[in-house]
């Protein structure tokens, strides 16, 4: 009897997990009533012919008459960005979009393994580290602005997958 109960519990848990993961990734969020049909959209980014991880990608409608939805994604370690509309809904409405890409990197100077116990000395070291920490844009400015980006994607009424090469890595200070 105990074995049958354990098997029942296991089957019940498996069914619960299947139901949970088959109900979509928007976690019960209700789509806006005027949200158009969305189509899967994947963008692959490379820089210096290498995948560009951790970049932010946003799509801006070329047609100014279209409602401006928030359409974006971020690249994984392979440079692949799965695009979402309004953060939760997978895909993008059909249409032509400018692709805006940004990525920053932070360079922190070497930090002592152990900070001094003396508060004044510790503060001096931490202030030096903060002053020497630099944040850089690593994607050329032309790609980070909707007015200047040459990247265009035409999201079709089917799955759309495109690749863009962003050229040389730059190190332009953010601040």
C-alpha positions as CSV (number, residue, x, y, z in Angstrom):
1,X,0.0,0.0,0.0
2,X,2.8,2.4,0.9
3,X,4.5,1.7,-2.5
4,X,1.3,2.6,-4.4
5,X,0.9,5.8,-2.4
6,X,4.5,6.8,-3.2
7,X,4.0,6.1,-6.9
8,X,0.7,8.1,-6.9
9,X,2.5,11.1,-5.3
10,X,5.4,10.9,-7.8
11,X,3.0,10.7,-10.8
12,X,1.0,13.7,-9.3
13,X,4.2,15.8,-8.9
14,X,5.3,15.0,-12.4
15,X,1.9,16.0,-13.8
16,X,2.0,19.2,-11.8
17,X,5.5,20.1,-13.2
18,X,4.4,19.3,-16.8
19,X,1.3,21.6,-16.3
20,X,3.5,24.3,-14.8
21,X,6.0,24.4,-17.6
22,X,3.5,24.0,-20.4
23,X,1.4,27.0,-19.5
24,X,3.8,29.6,-21.0
25,X,6.6,31.8,-19.8
26,X,4.6,35.0,-19.1
27,X,3.7,33.6,-15.7
28,X,0.0,34.2,-15.9
29,X,0.3,37.8,-17.1
30,X,-2.6,38.9,-19.3
31,X,-1.6,40.2,-22.7
32,X,-2.8,43.8,-23.4
33,X,-6.0,43.7,-25.4
34,X,-4.5,45.6,-28.3
35,X,-1.3,43.5,-28.5
36,X,-0.9,42.2,-32.1
37,X,0.0,38.7,-33.0
38,X,3.6,38.0,-32.1
39,X,6.1,36.0,-34.2
40,X,9.2,34.3,-32.9
41,X,12.2,36.5,-33.5
42,X,15.9,35.6,-32.8
43,X,18.9,37.9,-33.4
44,X,22.5,36.6,-33.3
45,X,25.2,39.2,-32.6
46,X,28.9,38.9,-33.2
47,X,31.7,41.4,-32.7
48,X,35.1,40.8,-34.3
49,X,33.5,37.5,-35.6
50,X,33.0,36.3,-32.0
51,X,29.6,35.9,-30.2
52,X,28.7,39.0,-28.3
53,X,27.3,37.9,-24.9
54,X,25.4,40.1,-22.4
55,X,24.3,42.7,-24.9
56,X,20.9,44.5,-24.7
57,X,18.9,44.5,-28.0
58,X,15.8,46.6,-28.6
59,X,13.7,46.9,-31.7
60,X,12.2,50.3,-32.7
61,X,9.5,50.4,-35.3
62,X,10.4,52.2,-38.5
63,X,6.7,53.0,-39.1
64,X,6.0,55.9,-36.9
65,X,2.2,55.2,-37.2
66,X,2.6,51.9,-35.3
67,X,2.2,51.8,-31.6
68,X,5.6,51.7,-30.0
69,X,5.7,48.5,-28.0
70,X,8.7,47.7,-25.7
71,X,10.4,45.0,-27.8
72,X,13.7,43.7,-26.5
73,X,16.0,40.9,-25.5
74,X,19.5,40.2,-24.3
75,X,22.2,37.9,-25.7
76,X,23.3,34.7,-24.1
77,X,26.9,33.4,-24.2
78,X,26.5,32.4,-27.8
79,X,25.4,35.9,-28.9
80,X,21.7,34.8,-29.4
81,X,18.9,37.1,-28.2
82,X,15.3,35.8,-28.1
83,X,13.0,38.8,-28.5
84,X,10.1,39.6,-26.2
85,X,7.4,42.2,-26.3
86,X,6.5,44.0,-23.2
87,X,9.1,41.9,-21.3
88,X,6.9,38.8,-21.0
89,X,5.4,37.9,-24.3
90,X,7.7,35.9,-26.6
91,X,8.1,37.3,-30.1
92,X,7.5,40.6,-31.9
93,X,4.7,42.0,-34.1
94,X,5.3,41.7,-37.8
95,X,7.0,44.8,-39.2
96,X,10.2,46.6,-40.0
97,X,12.4,47.6,-37.1
98,X,15.7,49.4,-36.4
99,X,17.9,47.2,-34.1
100,X,19.5,49.1,-31.3
101,X,22.4,47.3,-29.5
102,X,24.3,48.3,-26.3
103,X,26.8,46.6,-24.1
104,X,29.0,47.9,-21.3
105,X,31.9,46.3,-19.4
106,X,33.2,47.4,-16.1
107,X,36.9,47.2,-15.2
108,X,37.7,47.2,-11.5
109,X,41.3,47.7,-10.4
110,X,43.0,45.1,-8.3
111,X,41.6,44.9,-4.8
112,X,43.6,43.8,-1.7
113,X,42.6,40.3,-0.5
114,X,42.3,41.8,3.0
115,X,41.4,45.4,3.8
116,X,43.1,47.2,6.7
117,X,41.1,47.3,10.0
118,X,41.9,51.0,10.3
119,X,38.8,52.8,9.0
120,X,40.7,55.7,7.5
121,X,43.1,53.4,5.5
122,X,40.2,51.2,4.4
123,X,38.2,54.2,3.2
124,X,41.2,55.5,1.3
125,X,41.7,52.2,-0.5
126,X,37.9,51.9,-1.3
127,X,37.8,55.5,-2.6
128,X,40.8,54.7,-4.8
129,X,39.1,51.6,-6.2
130,X,35.9,53.5,-6.8
131,X,37.8,56.3,-8.6
132,X,39.8,53.9,-10.8
133,X,36.8,51.7,-11.7
134,X,35.9,52.4,-15.3
135,X,32.8,51.5,-17.3
136,X,33.1,51.3,-21.1
137,X,30.7,51.0,-24.0
138,X,32.1,48.2,-26.2
139,X,29.6,48.6,-29.1
140,X,30.1,51.5,-31.5
141,X,27.8,54.4,-30.8
142,X,26.1,54.1,-34.2
143,X,24.5,50.8,-33.1
144,X,23.3,52.2,-29.7
145,X,21.0,54.9,-31.2
146,X,17.8,54.4,-33.1
147,X,18.5,57.3,-35.3
148,X,21.9,56.1,-36.5
149,X,21.8,52.3,-36.3
150,X,22.2,50.7,-39.8
151,X,20.7,47.5,-38.5
152,X,17.3,46.7,-39.8
153,X,15.1,43.6,-39.2
154,X,11.9,42.8,-41.0
155,X,9.9,40.6,-38.7
156,X,7.8,38.3,-40.9
157,X,4.5,36.6,-40.2
158,X,6.5,33.5,-39.4
159,X,9.7,32.9,-37.4
160,X,12.5,35.4,-38.2
161,X,16.1,34.8,-37.4
162,X,18.9,37.1,-38.4
163,X,22.6,37.7,-37.7
164,X,24.5,41.0,-37.4
165,X,28.3,41.6,-37.2
166,X,29.1,44.7,-35.1
167,X,32.7,45.2,-36.1
168,X,35.6,46.1,-33.8
169,X,35.2,46.3,-30.1
170,X,35.6,49.8,-28.7
171,X,36.4,51.1,-25.3
172,X,34.6,54.4,-24.9
173,X,34.2,55.5,-21.3
174,X,30.6,55.8,-20.1
175,X,31.4,58.3,-17.5
